[in-house]
Amino acid sequence: MAIYLTHLACPFNWTAWQITNLLELMKEFRAHALFGDGRRIESLASLLRSFEKPAAQMNQKRCKAFINIFKRIGQGCEHLDLPASKESCDEIISLCSKADEGHLPKAGDIQSLFTELNKRIEVELKAHTYLCVPKEQSDFYKNPLKDWQTTIAAFPKATHDIEEASKCLALRRNTACVFHLMRVMGAGVTALGKSLNEPTLNASHNLTWDNVLRRCAKELEKPFKEMSPLWQSDTQFYATATTKLFAVKDAWRNPNAHEVGDKYTDEEAEDIYRTVRSFMRHLATKLKE
């Protein structure tokens, strides 16, 4: 489920959740880290408010602690593209860095900068949309090439589409996922077509799945001595490849998803993803691009 995090008074105190459309997640949003930093800011603000006089000076120990805390918060703001908030963190760091026993910053000065930082973070966070990928799907996004290593070694040109297919699956962009998987399949189908030693089964002759499937089925019906030399070398391998290609075709051929406006369901996309991965992994044990 995609979640847009909204907030009220404090940008770190999430008080409302609103479901929104799922868009491509460009950066990983470390919500737990931001929430933790927010709690630290609130604790520091409470500490400053506890001073009886705003003119009370900070000591060097607290100034050093502030520097470490706001360096970390500043890095988080930079990662999330919050430039104004990052500038506030830098301002606090600068003030505390210049401190010596004779020129320590006052509690009121730091407190006002805290207030400004909180406001800036809130305003800048509202300008972005943050999405949540469920834990069941997050591995597809964080490790998009997982379990595809054998395929990538044999068909390196398919790497980009494998990565995009995995990320689209994580983000529930099912039709886009299937589109990229079909491009991955193209590399495998071409390699399988070449193994048949049939001149018309190559990319220059508008190679199609149906053409290759028909020829594969026909090849398996031939007497052993009439088969392609490659198929004679390992008939079982090519018979399994043909079976797996039929499985991909059956999973892909959703009659409701080939017209404009139609789409694949989550279950269909996952099924196609698994069957394509199995087909390509099998081919990669013997064939290459």
Secondary structure, DSSP 8 states (H G I E B T S, - for coil): --EEEEESSSTTSEEEEEE-------S---HHHHHHHHHHHHHHHHHHHHSS-TT-B--HHHHHHHHHHHHHHHHHHHHTT-HHHHHHHHHHHHHHHT--TTS--BHHHHHHHHHHHHHHHHHHHHTS------HHHHHHHHSTTTT-HHHHHH-GGGHHHHHHHHHHHHTT-HHHHHHHHHHHHHHHHHHHHHHTT-TTSSGGG---HHHHHHHHHHHHHS-GGGS-HHHHHTHHHHHHHHHHHHHHHHHH--TTSSSTT----HHHHHHHHHHHHHHHHHHHTT---
